[in-house]
Amino acid sequence: MNSAMGTGQAIKVSPDQVSVCCRGASDAFGHPAVYLTFAEKPTVRCYYCGCEFKRASNDSGHLQKVD
């Protein structure tokens, strides 16, 4: 389950993460698995449930560029 689902809080992921998978709730009230790609964006939002995923900053305080 995405712990931030419906709370307005973002789920933080590592700065080098390229994509995430969202399934909504872990029970029967979830949604089909969707894969969201960050590309050059620091955050992505699931178009089913609205859950937001945010890449954490690297040590310098800036988002790490993904090649």
Backbone torsions as a table, in degrees:
resi	resn	phi	psi	omega
1	MET	NA	142.6	174.8
2	ASN	-80.9	113.9	-173.5
3	SER	-65.8	-20.9	-179.1
4	ALA	-91.5	-2.4	-175.3
5	MET	-58.1	122.1	176.5
6	GLY	79.9	0.6	-177.6
7	THR	-100.7	-10.3	-176.9
8	GLY	81.0	3.1	178.3
9	GLN	-98.5	147.7	179.4
10	ALA	-90.2	146.2	173.4
11	ILE	-88.1	121.9	-179.5
12	LYS	-86.1	136.5	176.8
13	VAL	-124.9	168.6	-177.2
14	SER	-64.0	152.4	-176.9
15	PRO	-65.6	-20.6	-179.7
16	ASP	-96.8	5.4	179.3
17	GLN	-70.5	131.2	-176.7
18	VAL	-92.4	-36.4	-179.1
19	SER	-148.4	166.1	177.8
20	VAL	-135.1	159.7	175.6
21	CYS	-115.2	132.1	177.4
22	CYS	-120.2	133.7	178.2
23	ARG	-121.9	5.8	-176.5
24	GLY	71.5	-143.5	179.7
25	ALA	-70.4	155.6	-177.5
26	SER	-82.2	-8.9	-179.3
27	ASP	-99.2	-160.2	-177.5
28	ALA	-66.4	-9.3	-177.6
29	PHE	-95.2	12.3	178.3
30	GLY	-76.9	-165.4	177.5
31	HIS	-135.9	170.0	178.2
32	PRO	-57.5	147.5	178.7
33	ALA	-63.5	131.7	175.7
34	VAL	-126.4	143.9	179.1
35	TYR	-108.8	124.3	-176.1
36	LEU	-113.3	133.2	-177.2
37	THR	-107.1	133.8	-179.5
38	PHE	-73.4	-37.4	-173.6
39	ALA	52.4	-119.1	179.6
40	GLU	-98.6	3.0	-176.1
41	LYS	-89.4	144.4	177.3
42	PRO	-80.5	-18.4	-179.9
43	THR	-137.2	153.6	171.2
44	VAL	-135.6	151.2	-178.7
45	ARG	-125.5	134.7	178.1
46	CYS	-68.5	131.2	-179.1
47	TYR	-81.7	-6.7	173.5
48	TYR	-88.8	-56.4	-171.1
49	CYS	-109.0	-9.9	178.5
50	GLY	84.1	2.5	178.8
51	CYS	-61.8	135.5	-178.4
52	GLU	-107.5	136.7	176.8
53	PHE	-115.7	133.6	-176.5
54	LYS	-128.9	130.4	176.0
55	ARG	-74.2	133.5	177.8
56	ALA	-71.2	158.9	177.7
57	SER	-76.9	151.2	173.3
58	ASN	-80.9	-174.9	-174.5
59	ASP	-59.9	-27.8	-177.9
60	SER	-82.8	-3.2	179.5
61	GLY	89.5	-1.5	179.0
62	HIS	-109.2	152.2	175.5
63	LEU	-66.3	137.0	179.3
64	GLN	-75.3	131.0	178.2
65	LYS	-74.6	132.8	179.4
66	VAL	-97.9	123.6	179.3
67	ASP	-84.3	NA	NA
